[in-house]
Structure formats: C-alpha cells, structure tokens
Amino acid sequence: MSRFVLACAMAFALLGAGSAQAQAPFVSSSYPLPTSPVGDEGPLGAEFNPAAWGLVNRFAADVWWADRTATSSSPGNWGIAAGKKLGFSAWRTDFPTPLGDAYVVDYQAGFGAGSPASLFGATFGWSGGNTKAAQRDNYVALGTIQRPSRFLSLGLSGRSELRRATGQGLLLSAGARPLGNPKLVVFGDYSLQGGEVWNEGALVGGIAIRPTPGIDASLKLREGGELQVSVGLSALHFGARALNDYQEGDRRRTDYLLRVTPPLAGADIDGKVHAGARLVDIPLTGEAVYQRAKYGDANAIVLRDLTERIQKATDDPTVAGVALNLSSFAANMEMVWEVREKLAALKRSGKFVVAYADNLTLTSLYLASVADRVVMDPSGMILMPGMQLSRTYLRDMLDKIGIGFDEWRFLKYKSAMETYSRESMSAADREQRLALITGWYDEMARAMVASGRVTRAGLDSVVNHKPVLLASDALALRFVDRLGHGSDLKAVAEQLPGEKKLARMSSTTLANVRWRPEEEWGKPPVISLVYTLGECAMDTGIKGRTTSVALRKLGKEKRVKAVVLRVDSPGGDPLPCDLIANEMNAIRTRNKPVFVSQGRVAASGGYWLSMNADSIFVSPFTVTGSIGVIGGWFWNDGLGKKLGLTSDRVQIGKSADLLGGMTLPLLSLTIPERNLDDQEREVAKSTILGEYDAFTKHVAGGRKLDVAYVRQIAEGHVYTGREGIEKKIVDRMGTLDETIAAAKRAAGLSPKRRVAIVEYPKPPFIRWPRLLPVWPSLAASGGGGRDPRADWGAVSRAMGQRSYESLYLDLMLAKPGAPLALTPDGVLPDEPLPF
C-alpha cells in the first residue's frame, strides 16, 4: 500500500491549485465506458489510467463509437486504442460552436509496467482539430493500479496540462470482488477537475456481473440520476459491448465497443466447434533438464515445461491426442518415467498418444510403449541388451604409482570408496546393485506388458537372445505398429477407432489459439520449488550456505504457502545437508508444508536433505536410502620416490603432519606423507560412527521410526523407490507435478486456485558448452588454506561432463579425513549428472 500512497502524492502534485474556469472535462467523469477496477482493463482502460497498459500482455485493440439520439448530442463520436504494454489511442469528439460544428481528436501514447498486483504507467497526450474551441492542451498523466488481494482493486490516476494551470484532473477508483472472481464486481470512482474541491467531484458507482464466460452486464449510476446499462458478449479472441445512457428515463445515447483480444474470458466456442479435432505435437527434441539457461541451452527441454504441455493437452477439449517424436529425446530413467506417467494420465482422460522413433533402446521403448500407435523409421533399429551396473576399481593402479589408500568403512553396504580400496565388487555391493537393476528392469517390463505390446517371456527372450532388432523385426514382434516417418503420425492417428479428420498443430500454436486472459486480481499464493541438485557442499552443488538462507526467507514470506524440494544428489558433506534439513524443520514449525520430490538419486546426503519433509515422493527409478557415512585416506606410498620428490616440515602437534605432505607440481595436489596410526584411525572411526549415530537418530525423528529399525535397514544400503516405500523411509510414488499438487492441498488451497510456482535458484543466465571429455578432477587438500574449487577440477566441471568418481575424489581431497555421506559411485551408468 505504500506505493499507492506515493502515487497519491504524485497525483495530487499533478492536480495543482487550478480554478473553476476549466472547460475540458476529465475523461473518466464524462465517458460511460467501464473503468479499470471492473476488471475490464485492456487498451480502453488505459484511457482512464495509463497503468492499465501494464496488464495488456498480448496485442489488443479496442474500437468504440457513439450513436446520437434526438435528446442528446454525443460527446464522443469514435475512438481507437491499441498496443501491448506500450499503446496508442485516438478519440474524436464533435461539438457545436457559434461558427458551426467542429471536432477535436485527442491522442495518447503511453506505457504501463509492474506486476499484476502493483502497476504504474504514464501517458503523454496531445490533440488535433479545433483545439482552441475545445480548450485542449498537451498533458502528461500518471497512474497506478494496486491489487493487494483477489478481492480488491484500487486505482489512482492524475493528469496535468503543460501550459494551463487550470487543466488538471484526478481519478480515484475502487473495485471489489466479494466472491474473489469476476462473476460479481462492485465498483466506483470519484473524479475531480481543476479548481474543484473534494465535495465538488463527480461520484460514480455500479455493479457488474458475469453469469457465464462470454456474457457480462453492468449498471452504473452517476450523481444527478444518470443511469448506464451495458451488455457485452465475447468469444474466441473478440468481444463486443453496447451501453445505453439514460437520463430521467430517456435514452440519451448508445455507445458501442468492439474488442480484439479482450481482457475477459469469452465463451469457448472454439472448444465446442473443434472438440476432439486437433492432434498436437509435443516436442521432445533435446535433453531433459530441470532448468534451462537463457543462453547456451537451446537443446534443453525443461522437465516441468514438458509435463505442463502434456497437462494442457489433457485439459483442452479440442485436443484428441498428442504426437511424439522420440528420435532425439535424451533423459534419464526417472525423467522418462515422469513423462510416461503424464502421458498415461492423458490416455486415462480418453485421449490417445501416437509416437515416432528412428532408433530405440530399452528406456525409450519403455516410453514409447505408452503410445496407442508407434511408427518406426524403416532404417531404424532397437538396441536392448538388458541392464547392468559396473564400476572401475583403481586399487592396483594406486599400488603401481605409489599412492596408498585406506578405506574407513564400518557399515556393511556403504561402498562409496570401493573404487579405491578394492579390485572387484564386494558381496554387499553386488547384492544391492543387483537389486537395483532387477527393480528397474521389472518396472519397465511390467509397463510394457501392461501396454499389450509384449509378454514378459517375449521381452526376456529378445533381451537374452536377440538384443538388436531391425525395424522389420520390431514390426513382426509388435514392438511397433508401422514402419514410416514422423509425417505419417496424422494419418496413423486418424485410423484409430472413433477418430475423424484431425488438424495437426504444434503445442505453441495451440497455446496461441486457445489463449485465455488471466483475470484474477493480485498476486497468487506461492508454492516455492527449491532445486537441491549435485554434490552436498557448502558453496557448490546444493550450495548449503545460500540455500539454507533462502529457505529461511521462504519460511518467513507470507505469500509462500508451501515448499517443495526437488532433490537429485548423490551426497557429500553432511554439514550443508544438516543446514538445509534444519531450515526445513523451521518452515514446518510455521505450519507450512514441506514436501520432497526425489529425482534420479537422493541417497546418503541426498536422503539427509529429504528426511525432515512432511512427505517424500519417489519414482520407481529413484535411488534412495544409503543412510550412512564413510571416509578414506590417501597418502604417499612411493609416488614421491618414483617422481624424485621429497617434502619436509616443522610441526606442533603429533598429527599436524597429516595436514601437509608432498605437493605435485602443476596440479597443486597435496598428498600426505603417511597413513594414520592406530590411535588416529580410532579417532576417525569414532567420528564416523558418531556421525552415523546422529544420522540414524535424525532419520528416526524425521520419519517417526524406531532408531533400532532405522539402523537395521540403514548400514549404507541403497534402495529403489518402491523398496524405499516398503522400508518406510519414503512415503509414496509420485511425479514432481504430483508432489506440488499434494503440497498445495496440504496448504489448504483449492485445486482450482491459481498458484505461482516460484523456483529457487533462478535459472542460470548462460550454460557453458561441454568442450572436454569426462576426466577425474584433482582438488587441493593441503593445509586447509587453499580453496579446493580453484583447481583443475573446477576446469573439468565448467568445460566437461563431470563423473561421480571425480566428484568423490574432489570431496575426499577437499576435506581429508572428514566423514562423508556419499552414495556408491557407478549406480547410475551412462547417464549425465542432472546438474
């Protein structure tokens, strides 16, 4: 409201002292067309208040004219206003003079800006025609519209002529929506001309109703008994209105208004005329990501943008089905599952899916199996030899080059350091990895069998005996329905049972054709979507330092009604995890729901981020759990001798030498000269087990489980999403969209209530290209004084695609000897990190 008060002060300054000699009336007190608080903004509303231009988000135009009657001459013959944010208008007025009829044309050029809840605008006006007789002068106008809630709108505008002290005007306007929607509006305005005092102004009041989209009516009463009655119709992108002006029962005139892109939702004639008549292309041309940079991300597909397009097609009555091109879609299994779930929901609504692919893998065939019809390129093939998880072991290499490594593993399944400590997979790690791929394969198989395309025995036979299928083989096995090209999808769709001739269009074209104005006043309530992606670190990855501060602010923000965390993290340092988890608890104490949606991996430190949520949603392909901590230690075990390097030191403290050692030239990599002795290793063990004890107690508290039970299922064990539900460490199966919807319900918001999904952090400005191949990165560890981010690892992260192995190496060397909450590496093969 402080902005509104400031605008009032500016308008009063414009009004000035003035005198009663002003002849030119202020437009709002004379013209009968509705003012902006009625919710009828558009270009016409900017005639009364230039801030209304800020609400015109698409090009719009209003044309109006007056029909004279025998009892009154019309003060305005015709007018036109058009624009988008910036606008122009011309308004012609005929009037009699002693020398005969004359006219004047008033012009305006203005702009408006701001949010839907707080807008400001400015206009410059000038005139043509008989300006002397009409007493016209150039002027400037300022205006504001403030909408503190969906129930109230306040407007203020003031104008001042540039050369005449008498040519000022002020308009105060207000509107109320008792129901919080456009069905009923009570409004009024009060205007003053130059020289008038407060009790001399013109008061107008009225009521507007919208019984159904496409029909509106209003009554407006002026001082002196002048009554105005209007009726309007709108449909598609056009609208019309007629307004009768009565004085003492006699009709003085009728005004007519035609609108292109009216600011009110019209009757959905298009939805009835073209019901079920459109086939919409949903673009899948690129790599699925959580956020797209403004520059450098042209090939990226934002996951929520994609699912929202599918949802709009589901809700649109003109859409019979969607067409997918799967040829260039790159996404991990979890994201593919989210897209497939959205398409399955579209089919449950009675619509169809057709898809085209050139080549398919097991994962993309899983996605394609949701389609009613699949078209495959005649030259394509299907490659699906099954699934595997493997990892590379460096123990022998470290021995050969003279680097010692000690694995501090005190939990059965916490296998993150096996890469450096072993030559092959441990039995415990083999057990949990086999369980993961078995769960993922079974999930895909169940879905494909349910689609009716294949039997489980048939799928297993192909995977085991013929993992490469030519297009003709895929057709014979009914994995696909037709050989052809993407251009054939329309014909294929029209051959589906019950379908007719279809118009094919892009989702962007559909959005333009089916555009509807947003009519809710004020700022909507906010669901905050917080992305915690990447390694658990203070200043990189999840950025525990800044993210925890952001969560604290969100908890205090009144408009934020719930918080949803999307967690996609393999873990790392427990400290930033704990900072974020504590802020999640603080938000919950303010009675705001905090929900978590786990992505491809939300284990170890990623699970720490999740455990304090009101509810945790997962997918069948989520890697969760890994409740545990681990550590490890590298030291110079002959490397220095081979390279001809030695180091020396002075120290205070028995173990101070562990902070230094041999620094490799150029790489700035410091390696301690020795392993820990028995006493020091006991300290490390005690620290790790103490951290594990705290972790399990936090889990038990957050999940309302017994500590003994948590320790029984923990031990660093990783689980699929379904296993996690069985173990009670997560709650339910659901996509990110479903998590947001659940948080909205938990916040007490109606499913139909518009909410704003505000993301943190904001999408990056630029995405640097991946110029270099994957390589292990090397971070400095010496002395604790050097920034571990200022290293070759930073170069590999910025210019290449980072591997899990390089991530673990960076974390271990950045905090030597510290307990780490890390997921076993290699559980997500051949997939880019989602951050």
N, C-alpha and C positions, 0 to 999 in steps of 0.2 A: 504493500500500500504506500510505502514511502515514495516510490516512483510516481504514483498517482498524485500525491501531494505536490511533488516537484513540478509535474506537468500542470497542475492547477496554477501554481505560481507563475509559470511561463505564460499561460493563457491570460491570466489577469494582467500581466505586463503588456500583452498584446492588446487587450481591451482598452486600456488607457482611460483618459478623462472623458473625451468626446462631448457632444452636445446633442440636443434634441432635434437638430436640423437634418440629421441623416435621412436620406430618401431611399437608398437602396436597401431592401430588406435582406436580412441574413437568410440564406437559402433554406435552412432547416425549418424555420418557423413558417414558411410560406408554401413549400412544396409538400404534397401529400404522400409521397412515396416513403416506405418504411426506413427508419434509421437503423444504424448498425446493431444496437442491442437486441433487436428482434432475431438476430441470427441470420439476417438476410444481407450479409456484408457485400461481397462482390465489388465490381467496379463502381456500381451506383452508390454503395455505402461510402466509398472514398470521397464522394461529393460532399458528404457531411463531416467526415472525419478521415483525414489522409492516412491514419494508422491502419485503416481497413485494407489498404493495398498490401500490407504485410500478410494478410490472410489469403491472398489470391496466389495460390501455388501453381496453377496452370493457367495458360492464356484464357482469358474470359472477356466477354463483351456484353454490354447492356445497351439497348436502344429503346427510347421511350418517346411518346408524343401525346398531345392533349387534343381532345375532341371538344370544340366550343359548343355552348348551348345558348338558348335565347336569353337566359337570365344572367349570364356572366361571360366576360371575355377571359380567355385563357392566359395566365401569366407565363406559361412556357409552352411553346409550340412543339419542340422536339429536342432531343439530346442524344448523345452517344458517349460512352466511356468504355475503354478497353485497355488491357495490359496484363502484366504478370509481375508482381512486386513493384515494377515501375509502370506508371499508367498515364494516359492522356484522356481528356474529356472535352467536349464542346456542347454548350447548352444555348439554344436560340430562344429569345423571348421577344414577342411582338407587343407593341404598346402604342396607344394613340398620343399625338402631340398636336398643338394648335396648327401646325403646318401639314398635318396628315399622319398616316400611320408610319411608324418607324420600328426598327428592330435593333437588338444588340445580341451579340454572340459572346458568351463567357467561356473562356478556355482555362483549363487547368493542366499542369504537368506535376506529378508528384510521385512519391515513393513511400513505402512502409517496410518496416523490418521488426524483428524480435521473435519471441516465442509465442505460441498460441495463447499463453496466459498473460503476456505482457508485451504490448506492441506500441511502437511510436512511428510517427510519419510526419512528412512535411510536403507542402504544396506551394507552387507559385502560380498565381492566376493573372490573367490579362484579358482584355476584351477587344472586340471589333464591332463595326457598325456605328450606330449613333450613340457613342459613348457619353457625349456631353449631356444629351437629353436624358439618358438613362442614369446619369451621375455615376459612372463607373471609373475605377482607378485600379492600377495594378496592386496586387496584395500578396502577402505571404500568410500561410496558415500552418499551425502546428496541431498535432493531435495525439492522443494516446487512448488505448483500449486496455483495460485491466480486467482479467478474469481470474479471480482468486480461487474459484471453485466451479464445478459444473452447474451450480445453481445461480450464479450471479455474474453479471457483466456490467462494467462501469466505463463510460466513455466521456472524454473531455476534449473539445477542440476549440481553438480560438484563431481568429484571423484579424489582420490589421492591414489597411490600405497604406501604400507607401508615401502618398503625398497629402492625404486628407486626414486630419486628426479626428474627423467625425466618423470615419469608416471602419469601425471595429465591430466585432461580434463574438459572442461566446455561446457555446452549446454544451450543456451538461445532459448526459443521457444515462439511463439505467435500465437494465432488464433482469428479470428473474424467471427461472425455470423451476417451478415448485416440484416437478417430477424428476428434475435432473436430466431431461431430454427435450427435444424440440416439439413435442406434442402440445405443450402448453407454455406460453410465454406471456408474462405481464410486463409492460414496458412503459416508459415515459421519458420525456425530455423537457428541458427548460432552456429557453434561449433569451439572450439579451442583445440589443443593438447598441451602437454607440450613443452615449448620453442617457441611457435608461438606468435606473437604479433597480435594486433587487426586486422590489414589489411591482415593477412595471414590465417584467419579462413575459414571454408567451409560454404557457404551460400546455403540454400535450400528454395524453395518457391513452393507453389502449391495451388490447389483448389479442394475441394471435394463437391460432390452433392449427395443428397438423394431424387430422384424424387418421390419415394413412399416407405413406410416401406417395408423392405426386399431386396431392391436393392440400392447399393451405388457404386460410382465410383470416382476416383480421378486422377489428373495429378500432377506430381511432377517434377520440373526441378532443376538440380544441376548445379553448376558452371562447365564449361567445356562441356556443352551441353548434359550431361546425362539426359535422359528422362525416367520417370517411369509412367506406366499406370496401374491402378488397377481396378478390377471389383469384387464386392462382393455380395453374396446372404446370407440371413439369414431368418430363420423361426423357430417358436417354441422356443426351448432353444439351438439352434445350428446355426452355421454360417460357411461360407467358403469364401475364397478370393484367387484370382490369381493376381499376379503382374508381369508385364513384364518390363524388364530393357533394354533400347535401348541406343546405342552409335553410333552416325553418321548414324542412320537409321538401324543399325544391332541389332538384338535381342541378348543381351549378356547372359541373363538367365531369368528364370521364378521362382518366389517364390510362394509357396502355404501355406495357413493358414487355419487350422480347429479350430473352437472355440466351447467350451461348456459354456453356459451362456454368450453369447457375450454382450458387453456393449452398444449395439444399438438395438432398437426395430426392430424386424423382421416382415415378412409377417404373418398375423394372419390366418395361415392355419387351426389351431385348431378351430378358430371361425367359419370357413366355414364347416369343416368336421363334427363338433359336434354341429352345430347350433340347438338350441332348444332341446338338447338331455340330459340335466342334471337337476336333482332335487336336490336342495341344502338345507341342514339342517341349519336353523338359530337357534342357541342355545338360549333358554330362561330359563336357569336353574340358578335361583338366584334372588337376589333383585336388582332392578334398582337403580342406584346411579349416581351422577354427576361425581365423581372422585373415583378411586379405589386406595387404598394404595398398596404399593409394597408388604407389608406383612400383613397378617391378614384379607384379603378381598377376599379370594378365591371364595366365594359365591356371589360376587358382579358383576353386569353387568353394565358397563358404558353406559349411555344413548346414547351418540354420537357414541360410538363404535358399538352399536347395529344398529342404524339408518344408519351408513356408510356401514355395511354389507348388509343391505337391498338395499341400493343405488347401491352397486357394483353388486348385483344380478340383479337389474333393468337394469343396463347398459350393462351387459355381454350378448353377443348374444348366448352363449352356454347354458344359463340358461332358461329352460322352465317355471320353477316355484320354489317356496320355500315351505319347510315343517317345521311347527312349533310344538313344544311340549310345551303346556301351563300348564303342571301339576305343575311346581314349580316356576312359574313366579310371583314375588311379586313387585307391583308398585302401586303408587297412580293413581288416575283417570287421572290427567293431563299427566303423562308419558305414560299411556296406550293410551291416545288419540294421542300422538306424534308417537308412534309405529304404531297405526292403520292408521294414515294418510300416513305414509311411505309405508305401505303395500297396501293401496288404490292406491297410485301413481304407485306402481309396477303393479297392475292389470290394470290400465289405459294404461300402456305400452304394454299390450297384453299378460301378463303372469298370472299365476294362483297361488293361495295360498291354501294349504291343512294344516289342523291342527288336533292335537290330544290333548285330555284332559281327566283326570280322574274325577275330580270334577270341577264344575263351579259355579261362583257367578254371580250376575248381571254385575259387572265390567268385569270379564273375559269372560262372554258370549258376552258382547259388543265387546270385542276384537276379539273373535272367529267368530263373525258374518261377518267379512270382508272376511273370507275364502270361497272359492268355495265349499269345502267339509270339514265337521267336523266329526272326528271319536272320539267316546267316549268309555271309558272303560265300559264293561258290568256291573261292580260293582260300577260304579260312580253314582253321583247324582248332581242335580243343586239346590242350595240354594239361593233363591232371594225373600226375604220378602219385598222388597222395599228399601226405603232410609229414614234416619232420622238424625236429629241433636239434640243432647241433651247436657246439661251441669249440673254439680252438684253445688248446692248452699250451702254455708257454714255459712250463717248468724246465724242460730240457734246454730250451734256448737260454733261459736265465742262467742256468748252470754253466753253459758253454761260454757265455760272455762274462761271467763272473759277478752276477748280481744274486744275492741271497734274498729269499722271501720267506716270511713266517706268517702262516695263516692263523689268526686268532678266532677260531671257530669253536664255540661252545654250545651251539644249537644244531640239532640233527639236520634240518633242511636248509639252513642258512648258507647257501652255497655260492654267494656272490664272488668269493675270492678263489674259487677252484681254478679259474683260468690261470692263475699264477702259481698255485700250490700243487697242482696235480698234472698227471699225464693223460688221465682219462676220467670219465664221469663216475662220481660216487654212486653207490646204490641208492641213497636217499634222493639225490638229484635226479637219477634216472627214473625213479618211481614217480616223482611229482611232474616231471616233464612228460612222461608217457600219459599221465592222467590228463594233462592239459590238452595235448593234441587229440587224444581219444574223445574228450568232451567236445572239442571244436569240430572234429570230423563227424561225430554223431549228430551234432546240431545241424550241420549242413545237410547230412543225409536225410534226417527227419523232414526237413523243409522240402527237399527235392522230391522225396517220396510222397509227401502230402500234396504236392502240386500235380501228381498224377503222371509225371513225365518218365519216372523210372522206378523200379523196385530196388529195395536195398541190395538184394543179391545181384541185380544187374549193375548197379553202381559199383559195388565192390569188385565185380568181375572186370569192369573196364579199368578201374584203378590198378588192379593187381596184374592184369594180363594184357591190356591194350591202352596204355596211358596216353597215347597220341591218336586222336581221331581226325580224319579228314572230314570236310564238310558233308560229303556224301554219306560217310559212316554215321555222323551225328544225326543226319536226317533219318537214316534207316533205323536207328535206335530210338527215335522220337525225342532226342535231347533238344532238337529244334524242329520247327514245323514247316519251314520253307527255305529254299535257297534263293537268295536275291540280294537286294540292296536297300539302303535306307529309304530311298524314294518309293519303295513298294509298301511301306507301312500303312499308308492311307487305304490302299486297295485291300490289304490284309484286314484292316480294321473294319472296313465296310462289308466284309464277308462273314463277320462274326454274327451269330444268331441274334436276330432282333435289331440289328443295326441298319442304318439308312445312309444316304449320301451325306458325307461329312465335309466340313470346311476345316482344313488344316492350317494352324497358325502357331506362332511362337508364343511362349508364355509372356514375353514382353508385350507383344501385340495384344494379347488377351487382356493384360493388365490395363492397357490404354483404353481398349474398347469398353471394359467393364468398370472403369474408374467410378468411384463414388466419393463425394466430398466428405471430409471428416467434420462433423458438426458438434462434437462435444466441446463444451467450454472448459477453459482452464487446463492446467497440467494434469495428466492422468497419474494415478499411483504408479510407483516404480517397483518392478522386480529387478533386482541387481544380479547380473550374471557375471561372476568372477572366474576368470580362467587362471588356474594354477597349473602351469604346464612346464615340463622339463625337470631338471635336477633340483633337488631340495637344497637350496643355497640361499645365503643372505642377499646377495646382490645380482645373481644370475638365476636363470631358470624360473622358479616360482617367486623369486625376489621377496623372501620372507620379511625383510625390513620394510619395504614400501607397501607390500600387500597387506601386512598386518595393520599398518597405519590407515590404509584405505578402508579396511574392514571396520576399524574403529569409527571412522567418519560415517560409514554407511549405517552403522548401528544407531547413530545419533540423528541421522537425517529422517525427518518426519515423513517425507514422501515415499521413502523406501519401506515397503510393506513386507518384503521377504528377500532373502539372499539365497542364490543358487550357486554353488561352486562346481565347476567342471574340472575334475581332477584327472590329469593324464601325466603321471610322474612315476619314474622308477625308484625314487627315493634319493637319499643322500644324507646331508647333515640333519640331525634331529632338532637342532635349535630353531631354525626358521619354521620347521613344521610345528613346533610347540608354540611359537609366537602366533601363528595363524590359528591353530586349534584353540588357544586361549581367547582370541578375539571372537571366534565363532561362539564360544560359550557365553561371552559377554553380550553378544547380539541376542542370544536366546533368553537371557535374563530380562531383556527389554520386551519380551513377548513377541518377538519377530521370528517367524520360522526360518530355519537354516537347513536347506536340503543340499545333498551332494549327488551329482551325476558322475559316475566313474567311467572313464573312457577306455582306451585300449589297455592301459596299465595304471593301476592305482594301488600299488603294493608297497610294503615296508614304509618308507617315509611318505609315499603316496597314500597309504592307508592311515597313517598318523593324521594326515590332513582331513581325513573323512570321518574319523571315529566319533567326533562330538556332534555330528549332524542329527537333526530330528529324524531324518530318513535318508537312506543311501540307496540309490538306484544303480543298477548294473546292466550289462548285456551278457549274453552267453559267451561272448568272446573277450570279456574283461579278465585281466589277470589281477587278482586282488589278494589280500592277506599278506603273507611274508612278514608276519609280526615277529620282529626280532632285530638284533643288531649284530654287527660283525666288525672286525678290524684286521689290520695286517701291517707288515713292516718290511720295507726294502732296505738292504744295506750293501755296501761294497764288499764283495766276497771274491776279489781277484780282478775285477774290471780295471781298477787303477793300475795294477801292476802290468796288465796287458797294454794299457794305453800309455804307460810311463808317467802316470800322475800320482802325486802324493799330497797329503794335507797334514797340517799340524795345527796346534791350538793352545790356548790357555783357557782355563775354566774355573768357575766357582760352582760347586755343587756336583755331587757324584755322577748324576745323569745328564749334566749340561752338554756333554759331547754329542748326545743324541740330537741336539738342535742344529748341529753343523755337519761337516764332512767334506767329501770331495765334490767340487763343482765342475761339471763337464763344460768345456769351452763352447761358446756359441749358443748352446742350448739353455744355459742358465739353470740347469737341473742339478740340485744338490742331493747327494746320496750319503746317508750316514755311514760311518766307518765300521760300525759293528751292530750286531743284533742285541736285543735286550737280554740282560742276565735273568736268572730265575726270579729274583726278587722284583725286578722291574716288570717281568711278564705277569707275575701275580697281581701287581698293581693294575696292569692293563686288563687282566681277566676280571678283576673285581669291578673295574669301571664299566666294562661291557655288560657284565651280569647285573650290575646296579641299574644301568640304563634299560636293560631288558625288563627288569623288575618294575621300573617306573612305567615303561611302555605297556606292559600287560595290565597294570593297575588302571592306567588311563583308558585302555580298551574296555576293561570290565566296567568302569564307571560310565563311560560314554554309551556302551551298548547294553548296560544293565544286565551283566552276566557275572557269574562267579569267577573269581580270579583263577581258581583251580581249573575250571573248564577252559578259560582262555589259554592257560599255559599248556593244556592238553592238546589243543588244536593249533597252537602257535608254532614255536620252535623254528620260525622262519619259513613255514610251509606256504607255497603259493597255490591258489585255487582258481578255477574258472568261476564265472559269475554265478552259475547255478549251484556249484559246490559251496560258494560263499553264503548263499541263501540258506542252504541246508545247515551250515555251521553257525548260522545266526550272526555272522559278522557283517553282513549287509542285509537289506530288507526286501527288495523286490526287483523284478525285471522291468525295465522301462528306459525309453529313449530320453535324450536331453529335453525334447519338447514335452514329453510326459512328466518329467521332473519339474519343469517350470509350471505346468498346469497344476500339479499337485501342490506346489508351494503357493500358488495363487489361491487355491481352495483353502489351504491351511491358514492363509492370511485373512480369511473371511470375505474375499472378493468374489462377486458373482462371476460365473463362467463367461457371461456376456459383457462384463465390464471391460472397457478398453484399458490396457495397461501398457506402460512403456518398459521395454526390456533394455536396460542400460548396461553396457559391457564395461568391465574393467579387466585389464588395462584397455585403453583405446587402441584400435588397430594401428599398426606401425605406419609411418609415412612412406618408407621405402624398404623393399626387400632386396638385399644384396644377392646377386646371382651365385649359384654354386659352381665355382670355377675349377675346384680341385677335387681329387678323389678322396674317399674316406681314408683317414690315417689316424693312428693313435696320437693323441696330443700329449705334450710334455709340459708340466707345470712346475714352477719353482717351489721348493719346500724349505729352503734353508733359513734358519734363524727366525722365522715368523715375521720378518720385517718387510719382505718383498711382497708386492701384490701378485697373487698367483694368476690373476687374469691377464697380466702384462707378459704374455709368453707366446710361444708357438702354438699352444693350444687355442689361444684366442684367434690366431690367424685361421686355424683349421675350422673353428666354429663359424667364423664370419664368411669364409670363402669356400668351404667344403661341406659335405654332409657328415654330421657327427655320428660316431658309433657309440654303442653302450660301453665297449671296452675302453675307449678313450675317455668317456665320462667318468668311469670308475677310477681310472688312473689319475685323472685330474683331482678328483675329490680326495683320494687317498694321499696324494702328494701335497695337496694344499693344506691338509690338516693331519700331518703324520701322527699315527698312534691314537687318533681320536676314534671313538665308536661311531660307526656309520649305519644308517638304516637304508640298506641297498637291496633291491630286487636282483635275483640271479641274472647275469647277463645272458643274452642269446635266447631268451624265451620268446622274443618277437623277431624271427628271422626274416631277412629280405624285405623289410619294411622300413621306410624312413621314419625317423623320430617325428612326432607330431608337434614339434616346437622349433 
